Amino acid sequence: MELFIHMFEHAFEHSIEDTWTMIPILFLAYCLIEYFERKPSKDDGLFWNLQKFGPIFGAALGLLPQCGFSVLAAMLYLQKNITLGTMIAVFIATSDEAIPILISEPQLIPSLMVLLVLKFILAAAAGYLTDKVLVRHQHVISFNDLPEDEEEEDFEEDQNDVSSCPCCYPQYPMWLSVTIRTLKIYFFIFITTLVLNLLIEGIGEENLSAILLHGSWLQIPLAALFGFIPNCAATVVLCQLFASGSLSFAALFAGLCTNAGLGLLVFFQYSPNKKIFFKTIAIIFMVSIAAGALIGLIQTMLPL
């Protein structure tokens, strides 16, 4: 018992030392994110661009650190306003909380830049592959053909039915929402770091690497499966494992490509055709694994 208490105290001290400097950077990152989330804007522009430019705009939109875009894409697809490929592009590009977390670790910013570029390329490519090869001849209802008042009311009702994101607090003043989000994500980061430090203290770094399949190709599909968990905690775990060196960049990439926030949850809940849902899951999973494996192969020759 005394040994465990000593290990816990040691791991706790190390976890605080490793993570406390992230708080001000997380706070600033969420200030910026909240500013753009709360800035008045016409959603119509997003609708038109998603319909006009399809997967390429969906990939760009998904990169913005807002989990609400994946929900928006799911609802628009269910209303037949965008193609399946466009929705998939948004899902793959979405990174949930990865951007503020990786920004809070200055040494990981170069990896973040590479991650965003690769996610954009993969998301756009997967979207066009879906629309042009896998699911062709989709019927899309143009916004020009919609009765404005009626459709706006229907869409607002659909959005009201969707559960709000548990990571966002638009009902509070901006300073309070930013503080809550910062502390919540920091708590997840701290707990993950503490658990990792306890494992290292208890079983050793080499044994932990073996358990997490460090250096194994199996890490990529396992990370991709883990990424499907519709919670920001999944993103935190993936990013912290990568920061600690326990997760490869290829596995991180695969895990973040399958992590679409609440978009997949909304799609499953409201989709009348569950076969399309599972086909979407399969496309995202296979594309993420293939891309992760390719990155892993490149890493062996040119480490990222």
Backbone hydrogen bonds in HBPLUS format (Angstrom, degrees):
<---DONOR---> <-ACCEPTOR-->    atom                        ^
c    i                          cat <-CA-CA->   ^        H-A-AA   ^      H-
h    n   atom  resd res      DA  || num        DHA   H-A  angle D-A-AA Bond
n    s   type  num  typ     dist DA aas  dist angle  dist       angle   num
A0005-ILE N   A0001-MET O   2.97 MM   4  6.30 161.4  2.01 153.2 158.1     1
A0006-HIS N   A0002-GLU O   2.92 MM   4  6.15 157.5  1.97 146.2 152.4     2
A0007-MET N   A0003-LEU O   2.88 MM   4  6.13 158.3  1.93 147.6 153.9     3
A0008-PHE N   A0004-PHE O   2.77 MM   4  6.01 158.6  1.81 152.6 158.7     4
A0009-GLU N   A0005-ILE O   2.91 MM   4  6.11 164.7  1.94 150.4 154.3     5
A0010-HIS N   A0006-HIS O   3.00 MM   4  6.17 160.1  2.04 148.2 153.7     6
A0011-ALA N   A0007-MET O   2.87 MM   4  6.05 163.1  1.90 151.2 156.1     7
A0012-PHE N   A0008-PHE O   2.75 MM   4  5.86 156.2  1.81 151.7 158.9     8
A0013-GLU N   A0009-GLU O   3.01 MM   4  6.17 162.4  2.04 146.9 150.8     9
A0014-HIS N   A0010-HIS O   3.06 MM   4  6.30 162.3  2.10 147.1 152.1    10
A0015-SER N   A0011-ALA O   2.86 MM   4  6.02 151.1  1.95 145.1 153.4    11
A0016-ILE N   A0012-PHE O   3.04 MM   4  6.30 156.2  2.10 150.4 155.7    12
A0017-GLU N   A0013-GLU O   3.04 MM   4  6.28 164.1  2.07 149.8 154.3    13
A0018-ASP N   A0014-HIS O   2.89 MM   4  6.04 147.9  1.99 144.5 153.6    14
A0019-THR N   A0015-SER O   3.08 MM   4  6.11 134.2  2.30 140.2 150.5    15
A0020-TRP N   A0016-ILE O   3.00 MM   4  5.57 161.8  2.04 154.1 154.4    16
A0022-MET N   A0019-THR O   2.94 MM   3  5.56 161.3  1.98 122.3 128.5    17
A0023-ILE N   A0020-TRP O   3.27 MM   3  5.86 157.3  2.33 114.9 119.8    18
A0026-LEU N   A0022-MET O   2.83 MM   4  5.98 162.6  1.86 163.6 169.3    19
A0027-PHE N   A0023-ILE O   2.91 MM   4  6.09 158.6  1.95 153.1 159.5    20
A0028-LEU N   A0024-PRO O   3.03 MM   4  6.23 159.9  2.07 144.4 148.6    21
A0029-ALA N   A0025-ILE O   2.94 MM   4  6.12 158.9  1.99 148.1 154.4    22
A0030-TYR N   A0026-LEU O   2.91 MM   4  6.13 159.0  1.95 152.7 157.6    23
A0031-CYS N   A0027-PHE O   2.95 MM   4  6.16 141.8  2.10 142.1 153.1    24
A0032-LEU N   A0028-LEU O   3.14 MM   4  6.44 158.1  2.19 148.2 152.2    25
A0033-ILE N   A0029-ALA O   3.00 MM   4  6.29 160.6  2.04 145.8 151.7    26
A0034-GLU N   A0030-TYR O   2.80 MM   4  5.80 166.7  1.82 145.9 150.0    27
A0035-TYR N   A0031-CYS O   2.99 MM   4  6.11 150.1  2.08 141.0 149.3    28
A0036-PHE N   A0032-LEU O   3.26 MM   4  6.59 161.6  2.30 150.9 153.3    29
A0037-GLU N   A0033-ILE O   2.91 MM   4  6.15 148.8  2.01 146.9 157.1    30
A0038-ARG N   A0034-GLU O   2.89 MM   4  5.97 150.2  1.97 149.7 155.6    31
A0039-LYS N   A0035-TYR O   2.96 MM   4  5.94 122.8  2.30 136.7 151.2    32
A0045-GLY N   A0042-LYS O   3.36 MM   3  6.11 146.7  2.47 116.4 120.5    33
A0046-LEU N   A0043-ASP O   2.92 MM   3  5.29 122.2  2.26 107.7 122.0    34
A0047-PHE N   A0043-ASP O   3.10 MM   4  6.50 159.1  2.14 155.3 161.4    35
A0048-TRP N   A0044-ASP O   2.95 MM   4  6.22 170.0  1.96 161.5 162.4    36
A0049-ASN N   A0045-GLY O   3.06 MM   4  6.15 164.5  2.08 146.4 151.0    37
A0050-LEU N   A0046-LEU O   2.92 MM   4  6.03 157.0  1.97 151.0 157.2    38
A0051-GLN N   A0047-PHE O   3.05 MM   4  6.28 150.5  2.13 146.6 154.8    39
A0052-LYS N   A0048-TRP O   2.77 MM   4  5.91 156.2  1.82 150.9 158.5    40
A0053-PHE N   A0049-ASN O   2.85 MM   4  5.57 163.8  1.88 142.8 148.0    41
A0054-GLY N   A0050-LEU O   3.11 MM   4  4.99 128.1  2.39 112.9 123.2    42
A0057-PHE N   A0054-GLY O   3.14 MM   3  5.74 126.1  2.44 116.2 127.8    43
A0058-GLY N   A0054-GLY O   2.97 MM   4  6.12 158.4  2.01 152.4 158.7    44
A0059-ALA N   A0055-PRO O   2.79 MM   4  5.90 151.9  1.87 147.1 152.6    45
A0060-ALA N   A0056-ILE O   3.31 MM   4  6.47 155.0  2.37 133.1 139.1    46
A0061-LEU N   A0057-PHE O   2.83 MM   4  6.02 160.0  1.87 151.8 157.6    47
A0062-GLY N   A0058-GLY O   2.94 MM   4  6.03 156.3  2.00 144.7 150.9    48
A0064-LEU N   A0061-LEU O   3.18 MM   3  5.72 147.5  2.29 111.5 119.5    49
A0066-GLN N   A0064-LEU O   2.64 MM   2  5.72 132.9  1.86 118.0 102.0    50
A0069-PHE N   A0066-GLN O   3.44 MM   3  6.12 163.4  2.47 115.6 118.4    51
A0072-LEU N   A0068-GLY O   2.93 MM   4  6.19 158.7  1.98 149.5 155.7    52
A0073-ALA N   A0069-PHE O   2.91 MM   4  6.11 159.3  1.96 145.5 150.6    53
A0074-ALA N   A0070-SER O   3.07 MM   4  6.24 155.0  2.13 140.3 146.6    54
A0075-MET N   A0071-VAL O   3.02 MM   4  6.30 162.5  2.05 154.6 158.5    55
A0076-LEU N   A0072-LEU O   2.94 MM   4  6.16 159.6  1.99 152.5 158.4    56
A0077-TYR N   A0073-ALA O   2.95 MM   4  6.11 154.8  2.01 147.2 153.8    57
A0078-LEU N   A0074-ALA O   3.00 MM   4  6.20 161.6  2.03 148.6 153.7    58
A0079-GLN N   A0075-MET O   3.07 MM   4  6.27 136.1  2.27 138.6 149.8    59
A0081-ASN N   A0076-LEU O   2.83 MM   5  5.21 166.0  1.85 163.3 158.5    60
A0080-LYS N   A0077-TYR O   2.81 MM   3  4.83 157.6  1.86 108.2 113.9    61
A0141-ILE N   A0080-LYS O   2.66 MM  61  5.77 163.5  1.69 166.4 170.8    62
A0087-MET N   A0083-THR O   3.22 MM   4  6.58 159.9  2.26 147.8 152.4    63
A0088-ILE N   A0084-LEU O   2.91 MM   4  6.17 161.8  1.94 153.7 159.0    64
A0089-ALA N   A0085-GLY O   2.91 MM   4  6.07 149.5  2.01 141.8 150.1    65
A0090-VAL N   A0086-THR O   3.13 MM   4  6.45 155.3  2.19 147.2 152.5    66
A0091-PHE N   A0087-MET O   2.98 MM   4  6.29 162.4  2.01 152.1 157.1    67
A0092-ILE N   A0088-ILE O   2.91 MM   4  6.12 168.5  1.93 157.5 158.9    68
A0093-ALA N   A0089-ALA O   3.07 MM   4  6.13 158.0  2.12 144.8 151.0    69
A0094-THR N   A0090-VAL O   3.02 MM   4  6.08 138.0  2.21 146.2 156.4    70
A0098-ALA N   A0095-SER O   2.95 MM   3  5.47 167.3  1.96 141.1 142.5    71
A0101-ILE N   A0097-GLU O   3.27 MM   4  6.34 159.9  2.31 152.9 158.9    72
A0102-LEU N   A0098-ALA O   2.88 MM   4  5.96 169.8  1.89 157.9 160.3    73
A0103-ILE N   A0099-ILE O   2.93 MM   4  6.00 153.7  2.00 153.0 161.0    74
A0104-SER N   A0100-PRO O   3.10 MM   4  6.15 142.3  2.25 135.4 144.0    75
A0105-GLU N   A0102-LEU O   3.15 MM   3  5.29 156.1  2.21 101.7 109.0    76
A0108-LEU N   A0105-GLU O   2.72 MM   3  5.50 162.0  1.75 132.9 139.3    77
A0109-ILE N   A0106-PRO O   3.25 MM   3  5.43 166.8  2.27 108.6 112.7    78
A0112-LEU N   A0108-LEU O   2.94 MM   4  6.27 148.5  2.04 150.4 160.5    79
A0112-LEU N   A0109-ILE O   3.07 MM   3  4.86 115.7  2.50  92.0 108.1    80
A0113-MET N   A0109-ILE O   2.97 MM   4  6.30 155.4  2.04 155.9 161.1    81
A0114-VAL N   A0110-PRO O   3.13 MM   4  6.43 163.1  2.16 149.1 153.0    82
A0115-LEU N   A0111-SER O   2.85 MM   4  6.00 155.8  1.91 144.9 152.7    83
A0116-LEU N   A0112-LEU O   2.92 MM   4  6.18 160.1  1.96 154.8 158.0    84
A0117-VAL N   A0113-MET O   3.13 MM   4  6.37 164.3  2.16 150.1 154.0    85
A0118-LEU N   A0114-VAL O   2.98 MM   4  6.15 168.4  1.99 155.2 158.6    86
A0119-LYS N   A0115-LEU O   2.85 MM   4  6.00 153.9  1.92 148.3 156.3    87
A0120-PHE N   A0116-LEU O   2.99 MM   4  6.15 156.8  2.05 146.1 151.7    88
A0121-ILE N   A0117-VAL O   3.10 MM   4  6.38 165.4  2.12 150.7 154.2    89
A0122-LEU N   A0118-LEU O   2.89 MM   4  6.06 170.1  1.90 152.6 155.7    90
A0123-ALA N   A0119-LYS O   2.82 MM   4  5.82 163.0  1.85 147.4 153.0    91
A0124-ALA N   A0120-PHE O   3.02 MM   4  6.12 171.2  2.03 152.6 155.0    92
A0125-ALA N   A0121-ILE O   2.97 MM   4  6.07 163.5  2.00 149.2 154.5    93
A0126-ALA N   A0122-LEU O   2.79 MM   4  5.88 164.5  1.81 153.7 158.1    94
A0127-GLY N   A0123-ALA O   2.96 MM   4  6.06 151.5  2.05 143.2 151.3    95
A0128-TYR N   A0124-ALA O   3.04 MM   4  6.31 163.5  2.07 152.3 155.4    96
A0129-LEU N   A0125-ALA O   2.89 MM   4  6.04 155.3  1.95 148.0 155.8    97
A0130-THR N   A0126-ALA O   2.96 MM   4  6.07 153.2  2.04 141.6 148.3    98
A0131-ASP N   A0127-GLY O   3.06 MM   4  6.34 163.6  2.09 149.0 152.8    99
A0132-LYS N   A0128-TYR O   2.82 MM   4  5.74 160.5  1.86 150.1 155.7   100
A0133-VAL N   A0129-LEU O   2.93 MM   4  5.39 145.4  2.05 134.3 141.8   101
A0134-LEU N   A0129-LEU O   3.13 MM   5  6.52 160.5  2.17 147.4 153.5   102
A0135-VAL N   A0130-THR O   2.64 MM   5  5.56 163.1  1.67 165.2 164.0   103
A0145-ASP N   A0142-SER O   2.99 MM   3  5.45 148.3  2.09 109.4 118.2   104
A0146-LEU N   A0143-PHE O   3.33 MM   3  5.30 166.3  2.35 102.6 106.4   105
A0151-GLU N   A0147-PRO O   2.99 MM   4  5.97 170.0  2.00 167.6 170.9   106
A0152-GLU N   A0148-GLU O   2.96 MM   4  6.02 161.2  2.00 157.9 163.3   107
A0153-GLU N   A0149-ASP O   3.08 MM   4  6.30 157.3  2.14 148.6 154.3   108
A0154-ASP N   A0150-GLU O   3.00 MM   4  6.26 159.6  2.04 147.5 153.4   109
A0155-PHE N   A0151-GLU O   2.85 MM   4  6.03 161.4  1.88 150.3 155.3   110
A0156-GLU N   A0152-GLU O   2.94 MM   4  6.11 155.8  2.00 144.1 150.8   111
A0157-GLU N   A0153-GLU O   2.96 MM   4  6.19 154.8  2.03 148.6 155.3   112
A0158-ASP N   A0154-ASP O   2.93 MM   4  6.23 155.3  1.99 147.8 154.7   113
A0159-GLN N   A0155-PHE O   2.91 MM   4  6.18 157.4  1.96 148.7 154.6   114
A0160-ASN N   A0156-GLU O   2.93 MM   4  6.15 148.6  2.03 143.0 151.8   115
A0161-ASP N   A0157-GLU O   3.05 MM   4  6.30 136.0  2.25 140.9 152.2   116
A0161-ASP N   A0158-ASP O   3.16 MM   3  5.16 129.6  2.42  93.5 106.8   117
A0162-VAL N   A0159-GLN O   3.18 MM   3  5.24 138.0  2.37  96.5 107.7   118
A0168-CYS N   A0165-CYS O   3.27 MM   3  5.60 168.2  2.29 112.7 116.3   119
A0172-TYR N   A0169-TYR O   3.21 MM   3  5.89 169.6  2.22 120.9 124.1   120
A0176-LEU N   A0173-PRO O   3.12 MM   3  5.45 121.0  2.48 105.3 119.3   121
A0177-SER N   A0173-PRO O   2.95 MM   4  6.19 165.1  1.98 162.3 167.1   122
A0178-VAL N   A0174-MET O   2.88 MM   4  6.03 167.6  1.90 157.5 160.6   123
A0179-THR N   A0175-TRP O   3.07 MM   4  6.16 155.3  2.14 135.6 142.5   124
A0180-ILE N   A0176-LEU O   2.92 MM   4  6.15 163.4  1.95 152.2 156.3   125
A0181-ARG N   A0177-SER O   2.93 MM   4  6.12 168.5  1.94 154.2 157.5   126
A0182-THR N   A0178-VAL O   2.89 MM   4  6.00 159.7  1.93 148.2 154.4   127
A0183-LEU N   A0179-THR O   2.95 MM   4  6.12 170.1  1.96 153.0 155.5   128
A0184-LYS N   A0180-ILE O   2.83 MM   4  5.91 155.7  1.89 149.5 157.1   129
A0185-ILE N   A0181-ARG O   3.00 MM   4  6.10 170.9  2.01 150.8 152.9   130
A0186-TYR N   A0182-THR O   2.87 MM   4  5.98 157.9  1.92 147.3 154.7   131
A0187-PHE N   A0183-LEU O   2.84 MM   4  5.93 149.0  1.94 139.8 148.1   132
A0188-PHE N   A0184-LYS O   3.12 MM   4  6.48 156.9  2.18 146.0 151.1   133
A0189-ILE N   A0185-ILE O   2.88 MM   4  6.16 162.3  1.91 152.3 157.5   134
A0190-PHE N   A0186-TYR O   2.73 MM   4  5.92 163.6  1.76 154.0 158.5   135
A0191-ILE N   A0187-PHE O   2.93 MM   4  6.10 167.7  1.95 153.7 156.7   136
A0192-THR N   A0188-PHE O   2.97 MM   4  6.14 164.9  1.99 150.4 154.9   137
A0193-THR N   A0189-ILE O   2.89 MM   4  6.08 163.5  1.92 151.8 156.8   138
A0194-LEU N   A0190-PHE O   2.78 MM   4  5.96 156.3  1.84 150.3 157.5   139
A0195-VAL N   A0191-ILE O   2.92 MM   4  6.14 161.7  1.95 151.9 156.1   140
A0196-LEU N   A0192-THR O   3.00 MM   4  6.24 161.4  2.04 148.9 154.1   141
A0197-ASN N   A0193-THR O   2.88 MM   4  6.09 161.1  1.91 150.0 155.4   142
A0198-LEU N   A0194-LEU O   2.86 MM   4  6.08 153.7  1.93 148.5 156.0   143
A0199-LEU N   A0195-VAL O   2.92 MM   4  6.16 156.2  1.98 148.5 154.9   144
A0200-ILE N   A0196-LEU O   2.90 MM   4  6.17 155.8  1.96 149.0 155.9   145
A0201-GLU N   A0197-ASN O   2.86 MM   4  6.05 157.9  1.90 145.7 152.0   146
A0202-GLY N   A0198-LEU O   2.78 MM   4  5.93 153.4  1.85 146.0 153.9   147
A0203-ILE N   A0199-LEU O   2.77 MM   4  5.67 169.1  1.78 150.1 154.0   148
A0204-GLY N   A0200-ILE O   2.98 MM   4  4.51 133.7  2.20 112.7 123.5   149
A0208-LEU N   A0204-GLY O   3.03 MM   4  6.25 154.5  2.10 148.0 155.6   150
A0209-SER N   A0205-GLU O   2.97 MM   4  6.16 156.9  2.02 147.9 153.7   151
A0210-ALA N   A0206-GLU O   3.08 MM   4  6.36 147.7  2.19 141.3 150.0   152
A0211-ILE N   A0207-ASN O   2.95 MM   4  6.26 155.1  2.01 146.9 153.3   153
A0212-LEU N   A0208-LEU O   2.94 MM   4  6.18 156.6  1.99 152.1 158.2   154
A0214-HIS N   A0209-SER O   2.77 MM   5  5.04 165.6  1.79 159.8 158.1   155
A0213-LEU N   A0210-ALA O   3.10 MM   3  4.95 157.0  2.15 101.3 106.4   156
A0216-SER N   A0213-LEU O   2.86 MM   3  5.22 158.9  1.91 135.3 136.3   157
A0219-GLN N   A0216-SER O   3.23 MM   3  5.77 160.7  2.27 110.3 115.8   158
A0220-ILE N   A0217-TRP O   3.24 MM   3  5.88 150.6  2.33 113.6 119.4   159
A0222-LEU N   A0218-LEU O   3.21 MM   4  6.33 161.8  2.25 152.1 157.7   160
A0223-ALA N   A0219-GLN O   2.94 MM   4  5.96 153.2  2.01 141.2 148.3   161
A0224-ALA N   A0220-ILE O   2.98 MM   4  6.20 153.0  2.06 148.3 156.4   162
A0225-LEU N   A0221-PRO O   2.93 MM   4  6.17 153.4  2.00 145.4 151.6   163
A0226-PHE N   A0222-LEU O   2.95 MM   4  6.16 158.4  2.00 145.0 151.3   164
A0227-GLY N   A0223-ALA O   2.90 MM   4  6.07 142.9  2.04 142.4 152.4   165
A0228-PHE N   A0225-LEU O   3.20 MM   3  5.62 152.4  2.28 108.0 115.5   166
A0229-ILE N   A0226-PHE O   3.17 MM   3  5.95 168.7  2.19 121.0 124.5   167
A0231-ASN N   A0229-ILE O   2.84 MM   2  5.71 138.4  2.01 107.5  95.1   168
A0234-ALA N   A0231-ASN O   3.09 MM   3  5.77 145.7  2.21 116.5 123.7   169
A0236-VAL N   A0232-CYS O   3.07 MM   4  6.40 157.1  2.12 150.1 156.7   170
A0237-VAL N   A0233-ALA O   2.98 MM   4  6.22 162.9  2.01 150.9 154.3   171
A0238-LEU N   A0234-ALA O   3.08 MM   4  6.31 167.0  2.10 149.5 152.8   172
A0239-CYS N   A0235-THR O   2.95 MM   4  6.13 168.1  1.96 155.1 158.2   173
A0240-GLN N   A0236-VAL O   2.88 MM   4  6.02 160.6  1.92 153.3 158.9   174
A0241-LEU N   A0237-VAL O   2.92 MM   4  6.03 155.9  1.98 150.7 157.2   175
A0242-PHE N   A0238-LEU O   3.04 MM   4  6.25 151.1  2.12 142.8 150.9   176
A0243-ALA N   A0239-CYS O   2.84 MM   4  6.09 157.3  1.89 146.0 152.7   177
A0244-SER N   A0240-GLN O   2.94 MM   4  6.08 146.2  2.06 141.5 149.8   178
A0246-SER N   A0241-LEU O   2.87 MM   5  5.15 130.8  2.11 165.3 164.1   179
A0247-LEU N   A0241-LEU O   3.08 MM   6  5.21 135.1  2.29 117.9 113.4   180
A0245-GLY N   A0242-PHE O   3.03 MM   3  5.12 151.3  2.11 102.5 111.6   181
A0252-LEU N   A0248-SER O   2.93 MM   4  6.22 161.4  1.97 152.2 157.8   182
A0253-PHE N   A0249-PHE O   2.87 MM   4  6.05 161.4  1.90 150.9 155.7   183
A0254-ALA N   A0250-ALA O   3.06 MM   4  6.32 161.1  2.10 145.2 149.8   184
A0255-GLY N   A0251-ALA O   2.92 MM   4  6.12 161.4  1.95 152.0 157.1   185
A0256-LEU N   A0252-LEU O   2.91 MM   4  6.12 156.5  1.97 153.9 159.8   186
A0257-CYS N   A0253-PHE O   2.99 MM   4  6.12 138.0  2.17 144.4 155.5   187
A0263-GLY N   A0260-ALA O   3.13 MM   3  5.71 147.2  2.25 142.5 140.6   188
A0266-VAL N   A0262-LEU O   2.93 MM   4  6.17 161.7  1.97 160.7 164.8   189
A0267-PHE N   A0263-GLY O   2.91 MM   4  6.11 157.6  1.96 147.2 154.3   190
A0268-PHE N   A0264-LEU O   2.90 MM   4  6.08 158.2  1.94 147.8 152.7   191
A0269-GLN N   A0265-LEU O   2.99 MM   4  6.16 158.8  2.04 144.8 151.1   192
A0270-TYR N   A0266-VAL O   3.02 MM   4  6.14 158.3  2.07 154.3 157.9   193
A0271-SER N   A0267-PHE O   2.94 MM   4  5.53 130.2  2.19 140.5 150.0   194
A0276-ILE N   A0273-ASN O   3.22 MM   3  5.77 132.5  2.46 110.0 119.4   195
A0278-PHE N   A0274-LYS O   3.02 MM   4  6.34 164.4  2.05 154.6 156.2   196
A0279-LYS N   A0275-LYS O   2.88 MM   4  6.06 146.0  2.00 142.7 153.2   197
A0280-THR N   A0276-ILE O   2.87 MM   4  6.05 150.1  1.96 143.9 151.7   198
A0281-ILE N   A0277-PHE O   2.96 MM   4  6.32 156.5  2.01 150.0 156.4   199
A0282-ALA N   A0278-PHE O   2.95 MM   4  6.11 158.2  2.00 141.6 147.4   200
A0283-ILE N   A0279-LYS O   2.93 MM   4  6.17 158.9  1.98 148.4 153.8   201
A0284-ILE N   A0280-THR O   2.98 MM   4  6.20 173.8  1.99 157.4 158.6   202
A0285-PHE N   A0281-ILE O   2.87 MM   4  5.97 162.3  1.91 150.8 156.5   203
A0286-MET N   A0282-ALA O   2.90 MM   4  5.97 172.1  1.91 152.6 155.1   204
A0287-VAL N   A0283-ILE O   2.95 MM   4  5.96 164.5  1.97 151.5 156.5   205
A0288-SER N   A0284-ILE O   2.94 MM   4  5.94 156.3  2.00 142.7 149.8   206
A0289-ILE N   A0285-PHE O   2.97 MM   4  6.18 160.8  2.01 149.9 154.9   207
A0290-ALA N   A0286-MET O   2.93 MM   4  6.05 165.6  1.95 148.6 153.1   208
A0291-ALA N   A0287-VAL O   2.91 MM   4  6.05 163.7  1.94 148.4 153.1   209
A0292-GLY N   A0288-SER O   2.85 MM   4  5.95 157.0  1.90 143.9 151.2   210
A0293-ALA N   A0289-ILE O   2.81 MM   4  6.00 158.2  1.85 152.5 158.1   211
A0294-LEU N   A0290-ALA O   2.99 MM   4  6.22 153.4  2.06 144.3 151.6   212
A0295-ILE N   A0291-ALA O   2.91 MM   4  6.16 160.0  1.95 150.6 156.0   213
A0296-GLY N   A0292-GLY O   2.82 MM   4  6.03 154.5  1.88 145.9 153.8   214
A0297-LEU N   A0293-ALA O   2.93 MM   4  6.16 147.5  2.03 142.2 150.5   215
A0298-ILE N   A0294-LEU O   2.96 MM   4  6.28 155.0  2.02 146.6 153.4   216
A0299-GLN N   A0295-ILE O   2.74 MM   4  5.98 150.0  1.83 148.5 158.0   217
A0300-THR N   A0296-GLY O   3.22 MM   4  6.48 139.9  2.39 138.7 146.9   218
A0301-MET N   A0298-ILE O   2.94 MM   3  5.30 139.7  2.11 105.4 117.3   219
A0302-LEU N   A0298-ILE O   2.60 MM   4  5.80 158.6  1.65 157.2 165.1   220
